[in-house]
Each structure stands twice: as C-alpha cells, then as structure tokens.
Amino acid sequence: MSCLVGAPLHAQDAVAGAQSVELTNAELFAVADAARDRGELDLAAQAYEALAENEEGPLKREALFRLAMLRADLQQRYADAAVLFRQILDEEPGNARVRIELARMQAMMGNLGEASRELRAAQAAGLPPEVEQMVRFYAQALTAQRPFGASFRVALAPDSNINRATRSDTLDTILGDFTLDEDAQETSGVGLSLQGQLFGKVGIDRRSDLLLRLSASGDVYRESQFDDYIVALQAGPQYRLWGGTLDVAATASHRWFGQESYSLTVGATADYRLPVSDTAQLRVSATVTDNDNRRNDLQDGTRLALRSGVDLALDARSGLGANLMAVRTGARDPGYANVTGGIDGYLYREFGSVTAVLDLGYSHLEADRRLLLFPERRVDDRFSVALSGTLRTLRLGNFAPVVKVEYEKNLSTVGIYKYNRLAGEIGVAAAF
C-alpha cells in the first residue's frame, strides 16, 4: 500500500508534545513510523488514528492498515486489528492483502473457519503471483496456529412459537380428540439468547494437536418452564492429513428444559475439511452419540449422523455453501425411532459495511412405526428460511449489531408435531 502526501494536518500533543505544530501527511506518517520503530507504540497509534480520522480514501486506508499491523504484530491485539482490517474492506472489498491479514487475525483468535473463508474470498478476487504465494503460506499455516480464548454472543429474541408446539387445542388420537394443556400449545414470548465458548489447542507433535472446547447456550424467558440450556464439552486430537484437517473428539452434553434436567448425551465425532481448489472447501463429518432422555426412557437410544458439504467463494464479497445430511435416531420404542434426511444452504454478500446472510433448509423425517396413541406413523417435512445482517456502520468498539428474522414450518402426519414459527433476534457480534 502506498503512502500519499496530502494537505497539511494539525497534530496535537499526540505527535509533537504540548505545542501544536503543522505537519504534512507524509511528515506525520514519518513521525508515526519512527515512534513505532522506537517502541513508542501509543504515540505511533495516536498519530495513525489522527490520520485516519482527518482523511478519506487511500490515505485513510493506509493509516488504518499501518495501525492494524501495529495492533496485530506489536501489541497482539488481534480483535482490534481485525476490526480495522474489516473497516478497510468495507470501503475496498477487493484489497487482497488486507483480506489476507484479516484471515491471519481470525486464525490467531482461533476462528479457523472464518479464516479459511477470507482466504477463499481473496483468491476468488484474483491475485498477483507474489500474493498467491502468501495465501498458500497462510493456508498451510492456519492449522499450525495454537489458538486459545473465548467468544460470546447475546441477543434479544422475540419468537411466535418458543416451544415449537401445535396451534391446535386438541389432538387426534385412536381414543378420540384429547384437549391439550396450554403448555403443550403454541406459546409466544420474548427471550434472551446467550451463547459462549472457551477453546484451546495444545501441540502434540508436528502434525497433530489436542483440541479442547467448552460451550454453553441458553434461551431464557419470563415463563421459566420454557427455558432451554445446553452445556457441551469436546476434547480430542486434530491431525493434518492428506492435504486437509481431521478433528476427532469425544463429546458430552447436558440439556435442561424448564430448569429441569432433560437429556444427557455422550459420544464421538469426526470432522474432515479439505480444500479442493483455491476458492472451494469440502467438509465431511460423522457423529455417533448415546442419548439418555431423563423424562422418557422410551426415547433412549443411539444417534448416528452423517453430513457433507461444500463452501465456495464467488468473489471477494460473496460466497455460498450447501450441506447434505442423513441421521438415524434409535429409541427403545420404535415409534420414536426415525430416519431423517435433509439439505440446507447459505448465501452471503457484503454490501459495504453490511454483511447479509440468507439460510435455507429442508428435511424429511420418517418414524419406524406408529406410536400406540396416534392413528398414523409420524412423517414430517420441515422447511426453514432465515435472513440476517451484521451492521458494522453502528459498531461500538469491537462489536456490531446483528439482526435476524427466521421462519420455520413443520408439516406432520401427527398433529402434535405440526407447527409454524416466526422468530427474530437483535443482538451483538464481533464486528469483523
């Protein structure tokens, strides 16, 4: 990136002591660079910030870039650096060097999926040979990082059907129509959606690491009988294998619903990610778990899930992905056992300082047998669509507002499983 000379700029104490002096942009850059090289990082940062605040266009982006590199490499403030790189990309989405540096910051924070996505976007935009070499280096280095840290997300979540229940007040059974309790019917509400994660990676040898991840999520409502909490732990090795990355982990999770224990799950999972081109990545995963339903022993059983998908960058600002999944859920009562197949996909696009994501999904479920109480075997068709946006123009520190609206509909041969749901979220997320 080039350094441009512009009109004179007044620099206050930040760059010249107590008295105000008049410096050209080139002189102020020189002052900032010299302070940086002497290790006077706060002084250098203030000078870069002064340039970024008082200038526009290429000069502003140059100041932001140098400030971001200072934050990243000299202060190890990776989140702050990521926000600055994203500010540049909001104005200049085709800047491959900046997008590569943003990918590096994501990797340093442990966000390897987001880092890979940024590298694919950079390559989709087209790169000169010297930059392509840098991308290949970073792509190979991503899995060699040793990330550790935490992330969280909080949102206000209005929902027309928080318990995903039927709208009908009666249920058709072989004994006639039953009247449903209010808690078994569609209930609307406004809740607080919380998600958090602690993660870490410890090196085992040159080709493998040990991954640890503790996550928790919760939907909290005024009516506590609908509160839903999950705590999960994953631990296992990560291997760099056949040009890709293989994660193998033991898993355990505990779910509470209505503030009472609902289920315990233990099992294992394997996930393999392979770059198949400069702009595409293939994912394959398998999970097997043993489920203990604390409220209904007839639903205890083993669950096997297989999933495959591809992520593709279309250009520097947009991309898409699609997934196929198949799930076998066993149960003591064959009426609760089922097979599910489905497809889902996403499309994202950056519009300046706004990132919009469209998610679509469909799944089909068939139970092994009819439950004794119901006249028909359960067969479901579920449809979902969601649109979300991250609004970085309203950024506060390293966070930005996120808004989401989602519609979900489940058609079923068993009345109690039929439902419609319209939900929204207004929350905050990382601004990068």
C-alpha positions in Angstrom: 0.0 0.0 0.0 1.4 3.4 -0.9 1.8 6.4 1.4 0.3 9.6 -0.1 1.1 13.2 0.6 -1.9 15.4 1.2 -2.9 18.8 2.7 -1.3 19.9 6.0 -2.7 18.3 9.1 -2.7 19.8 12.6 -1.2 17.3 15.1 -1.7 18.0 18.8 0.1 16.5 21.8 -0.2 13.0 20.3 2.7 13.7 17.9 4.6 16.8 18.9 4.4 17.4 22.6 2.5 20.2 24.3 2.5 22.7 21.4 0.5 22.3 18.2 2.6 22.1 15.0 1.6 21.8 11.3 2.8 18.6 9.6 2.1 17.3 6.1 0.6 13.8 5.8 4.0 12.4 4.8 5.7 14.0 7.8 3.0 12.7 10.2 3.4 9.2 8.7 7.2 9.5 9.2 6.6 10.6 12.8 4.3 7.7 13.4 6.6 5.2 11.8 9.6 6.4 13.7 7.7 6.2 17.0 6.7 2.6 16.1 10.2 1.6 15.3 11.4 3.1 18.6 8.8 1.1 20.5 6.7 4.1 21.4 3.5 2.3 20.3 0.9 4.5 22.0 2.4 7.6 20.3 2.5 5.8 16.9 -1.1 4.6 17.3 -2.3 8.1 18.1 -0.6 9.5 15.0 -2.1 6.8 12.8 -5.5 7.4 14.4 -5.2 11.2 13.7 -4.5 10.5 10.0 -7.4 8.1 9.8 -9.9 10.5 11.4 -8.9 13.5 9.3 -8.5 12.0 5.9 -10.6 9.9 3.4 -9.9 7.5 0.6 -6.5 5.8 0.1 -4.8 7.9 2.7 -7.3 6.9 5.4 -7.0 3.3 4.4 -3.2 3.5 4.6 -3.3 4.9 8.1 -5.8 2.2 9.2 -3.6 -0.5 7.7 -0.5 0.6 9.5 -2.5 0.9 12.7 -3.9 -2.6 12.2 -0.5 -4.0 11.7 0.8 -2.3 14.8 -2.1 -3.7 16.8 -1.6 -7.2 15.4 2.2 -7.7 15.3 3.5 -5.4 18.1 0.6 -5.4 20.6 -1.0 -8.8 19.9 -4.5 -7.1 20.0 -5.9 -9.4 17.3 -9.6 -8.4 17.7 -8.8 -4.7 17.4 -6.7 -5.4 14.3 -9.4 -7.5 12.8 -11.9 -4.6 13.2 -9.5 -2.2 11.4 -8.9 -4.6 8.5 -12.7 -5.0 8.2 -13.1 -1.2 8.1 -10.7 -1.1 5.1 -12.5 -3.9 3.3 -15.9 -2.2 3.8 -14.6 0.5 1.5 -12.2 -1.6 -0.7 -13.5 -5.2 -0.7 -11.1 -6.2 -3.5 -8.0 -5.5 -1.4 -6.4 -8.9 -1.3 -3.6 -8.0 1.1 -6.0 -6.7 3.7 -8.3 -9.7 3.4 -5.3 -12.0 3.9 -4.3 -10.1 7.0 -7.9 -10.4 8.3 -7.7 -14.1 7.7 -4.5 -14.2 9.7 -6.2 -12.4 12.6 -9.1 -14.8 12.5 -6.6 -17.7 12.7 -4.8 -16.1 15.6 -8.1 -15.9 17.5 -8.9 -19.5 16.8 -11.6 -18.8 14.2 -10.2 -21.2 11.6 -13.5 -21.5 9.7 -13.7 -17.7 9.2 -10.0 -17.5 8.4 -10.5 -20.1 5.6 -13.5 -18.2 4.2 -11.5 -15.0 4.0 -8.6 -16.8 2.1 -11.1 -18.3 -0.3 -12.6 -14.8 -0.9 -9.2 -13.3 -1.5 -8.4 -16.0 -4.1 -11.7 -15.6 -5.8 -10.9 -11.9 -6.5 -7.8 -12.8 -8.4 -4.3 -12.4 -7.0 -0.9 -11.5 -8.5 1.7 -14.3 -8.2 3.5 -12.8 -5.2 0.3 -12.5 -3.2 -0.8 -16.1 -4.3 2.4 -17.3 -2.6 1.5 -15.5 0.6 -2.0 -17.0 0.5 -0.6 -20.5 0.1 1.7 -19.9 3.1 -1.2 -18.7 5.3 -3.5 -21.5 4.2 -0.9 -24.1 5.2 -0.2 -22.2 8.5 -3.8 -21.9 9.6 -3.9 -25.4 11.2 -0.5 -24.8 12.8 -1.8 -22.0 15.0 -2.4 -22.6 18.7 -5.5 -20.6 19.4 -7.0 -20.2 22.8 -9.6 -17.8 24.1 -13.3 -17.2 24.4 -16.2 -15.9 22.4 -19.8 -15.0 23.3 -23.0 -13.8 21.7 -26.1 -12.2 23.2 -29.4 -11.3 21.6 -32.9 -10.3 22.3 -35.1 -13.0 20.7 -38.9 -12.5 20.1 -40.5 -15.7 19.0 -44.0 -16.6 17.9 -43.6 -20.2 19.0 -40.9 -20.7 21.6 -41.8 -24.3 22.3 -42.3 -25.4 18.7 -45.8 -26.6 19.5 -49.0 -27.1 17.6 -51.5 -24.2 17.3 -54.4 -26.6 17.8 -56.0 -27.0 21.3 -57.0 -30.6 20.6 -55.0 -33.7 19.5 -56.4 -36.5 17.3 -55.7 -40.0 18.8 -57.1 -43.5 18.4 -59.2 -42.8 21.5 -60.7 -39.6 20.2 -59.7 -36.0 20.5 -57.7 -35.1 23.5 -57.6 -31.5 24.9 -54.1 -30.1 25.1 -52.7 -28.3 28.1 -51.7 -24.7 27.4 -48.0 -25.6 27.9 -48.4 -28.1 25.0 -49.8 -25.5 22.7 -48.1 -22.7 20.7 -46.7 -20.1 23.0 -45.1 -16.8 22.0 -42.6 -14.8 24.0 -39.5 -12.6 24.1 -36.4 -14.2 25.5 -32.7 -13.6 25.9 -30.5 -15.8 23.7 -27.0 -16.4 25.1 -24.1 -18.4 23.6 -20.5 -18.7 24.9 -17.4 -20.8 24.2 -14.0 -21.4 25.7 -11.5 -23.1 23.4 -7.8 -24.1 23.3 -5.2 -26.0 21.3 -2.1 -27.7 22.7 0.5 -29.1 20.3 1.2 -32.8 20.4 3.7 -33.2 17.6 4.5 -31.6 14.2 1.3 -33.0 12.6 -1.2 -33.0 15.4 -2.7 -31.0 18.2 -5.1 -31.6 21.1 -8.3 -29.5 20.9 -10.4 -28.6 23.9 -13.8 -26.8 23.6 -16.4 -26.0 26.3 -19.6 -24.4 25.1 -22.8 -23.3 26.6 -26.1 -21.8 25.2 -29.3 -20.7 26.8 -32.7 -19.3 25.9 -34.2 -17.5 28.9 -37.8 -16.4 29.1 -40.1 -14.8 31.6 -42.0 -18.1 31.7 -39.3 -20.3 33.2 -41.0 -23.5 32.1 -39.7 -22.8 28.5 -36.1 -22.0 29.5 -33.7 -24.1 27.4 -30.0 -24.6 28.4 -27.2 -26.8 27.0 -23.6 -27.3 28.2 -21.2 -29.3 26.0 -17.6 -30.4 26.1 -15.4 -31.7 23.3 -11.9 -33.0 23.5 -9.7 -34.8 21.1 -6.8 -34.6 18.6 -6.6 -32.6 15.3 -4.5 -34.1 12.5 -3.1 -32.5 9.4 -3.8 -35.3 7.0 -4.0 -35.8 3.2 -3.8 -32.1 2.5 -6.7 -31.3 4.9 -7.6 -31.3 8.6 -9.2 -34.1 10.6 -10.7 -33.4 14.0 -11.6 -36.4 16.2 -13.2 -35.7 19.6 -15.1 -37.3 22.5 -18.2 -35.3 23.3 -20.6 -34.9 26.2 -23.5 -32.6 26.7 -26.3 -32.0 29.3 -29.5 -30.2 28.4 -32.0 -28.6 30.8 -35.6 -27.6 29.7 -37.9 -25.7 32.0 -35.0 -25.6 34.5 -35.1 -29.4 34.9 -32.7 -32.0 33.5 -33.9 -33.1 30.1 -31.2 -35.2 28.5 -27.6 -36.5 28.8 -25.6 -37.3 25.7 -22.1 -38.9 25.2 -20.4 -39.9 22.1 -17.7 -39.2 19.5 -17.4 -37.1 16.4 -15.0 -36.8 13.4 -14.8 -33.9 11.0 -12.6 -33.6 7.9 -12.1 -30.4 5.9 -10.2 -30.5 2.6 -9.5 -27.5 0.2 -10.5 -28.8 -3.3 -9.5 -25.6 -5.1 -8.3 -22.1 -4.3 -12.0 -21.0 -3.7 -13.7 -24.2 -2.5 -13.6 -26.4 0.6 -15.1 -29.8 1.1 -16.4 -30.9 4.6 -17.4 -34.4 5.7 -18.4 -35.3 9.3 -19.8 -38.2 11.3 -21.2 -38.3 14.8 -22.3 -41.2 17.0 -23.9 -40.5 20.4 -25.8 -42.3 23.1 -28.8 -40.3 24.3 -30.4 -40.6 27.8 -33.7 -38.9 27.9 -34.3 -38.0 31.5 -38.1 -37.6 31.1 -39.0 -40.5 28.8 -36.9 -43.7 28.9 -38.7 -44.9 25.7 -36.7 -42.2 23.8 -33.3 -43.5 25.0 -31.1 -44.7 22.1 -28.2 -44.2 19.8 -28.0 -41.5 17.2 -25.8 -41.6 14.1 -25.4 -38.5 11.9 -23.5 -38.1 8.6 -23.0 -34.8 6.9 -21.2 -33.5 3.9 -20.9 -30.1 2.3 -19.0 -27.6 0.3 -18.1 -23.9 0.8 -17.4 -21.7 -2.2 -16.2 -18.1 -2.6 -17.8 -16.5 -5.6 -15.8 -13.3 -5.4 -14.2 -11.1 -2.8 -17.6 -10.1 -1.3 -19.8 -13.1 -1.7 -20.0 -16.9 -1.3 -22.3 -19.8 -0.7 -22.4 -23.3 0.7 -24.6 -26.4 0.7 -24.9 -29.4 3.0 -26.4 -32.8 2.8 -27.2 -34.8 6.0 -28.6 -38.1 7.0 -29.5 -39.0 10.6 -30.5 -42.3 12.2 -32.1 -41.9 15.6 -32.7 -45.1 17.6 -35.1 -45.5 20.5 -36.5 -48.2 22.8 -39.9 -47.5 21.4 -39.8 -47.9 17.5 -42.4 -45.1 17.4 -39.7 -42.6 18.5 -37.0 -44.1 16.3 -36.7 -42.4 12.9 -34.6 -41.6 9.8 -34.1 -38.1 8.7 -32.5 -36.7 5.5 -32.1 -33.1 4.5 -30.4 -30.3 2.7 -29.5 -26.8 3.7 -27.5 -24.0 2.2 -26.4 -20.4 2.7 -25.5 -17.4 0.6 -23.7 -14.3 2.0 -22.9 -11.0 0.4 -21.1 -7.9 1.7 -22.8 -4.6 0.9 -20.2 -2.0 2.1 -20.3 -2.2 5.9 -23.2 -4.6 6.0 -22.9 -8.4 5.6 -26.2 -10.2 4.7 -26.7 -14.0 5.0 -29.6 -16.0 3.6 -30.1 -19.5 5.0 -32.4 -22.1 3.5 -33.2 -25.6 4.8 -35.4 -28.6 4.2 -35.6 -32.0 5.9 -37.8 -35.1 5.8 -38.3 -37.4 8.7 -40.0 -40.9 8.9 -40.6 -42.8 12.1 -40.0 -46.6 12.2 -43.5 -47.3 13.4 -46.7 -45.7 14.6 -46.8 -44.6 18.2 -49.6 -46.5 20.0 -51.7 -43.4 20.8 -51.7 -41.9 17.3 -53.6 -43.2 14.2 -50.7 -42.7 11.8 -46.9 -43.2 11.7 -45.1 -39.9 12.0 -43.8 -38.4 8.7 -42.6 -34.8 8.8 -41.5 -32.2 6.2 -39.7 -29.2 7.7 -38.9 -26.0 5.9 -36.9 -23.0 7.1 -35.6 -19.7 5.8 -33.6 -17.0 7.7 -32.1 -13.7 6.7 -29.6 -12.0 9.0 -27.4 -8.9 8.7 -24.3 -7.6 10.6 -24.4 -3.7 10.7 -20.8 -2.6 11.1 -21.8 1.1 10.5 -23.2 1.0 14.0 -20.1 -0.5 15.5 -19.3 0.0 19.2 -15.8 -1.0 20.0 -15.1 -4.4 18.6 -18.8 -5.3 18.4 -21.6 -4.5 15.9 -25.4 -5.1 15.9 -26.8 -8.2 14.3 -30.4 -8.5 13.3 -32.1 -11.8 12.1 -35.6 -12.9 11.1 -36.4 -16.6 10.7 -39.5 -18.6 9.6 -39.9 -22.3 10.2 -42.7 -24.6 9.3 -43.1 -28.3 10.1 -45.8 -30.5 8.4 -46.5 -33.8 10.1 -49.0 -36.7 10.0 -49.1 -36.4 13.8 -50.9 -33.3 15.0 -48.7 -32.6 18.0 -45.6 -32.1 15.7 -47.2 -29.6 13.4 -46.1 -26.0 13.9 -45.3 -22.7 12.4 -42.7 -20.4 13.9 -41.6 -16.8 13.2 -38.7 -15.5 15.2 -36.3 -12.7 15.3 -33.0 -11.7 17.0 -31.5 -8.4 17.8 -28.0 -8.8 19.3 -24.4 -8.0 19.1 -21.5 -9.9 17.5 -17.8 -9.4 16.6 -17.5 -6.5 14.1 -15.1 -8.5 11.9 
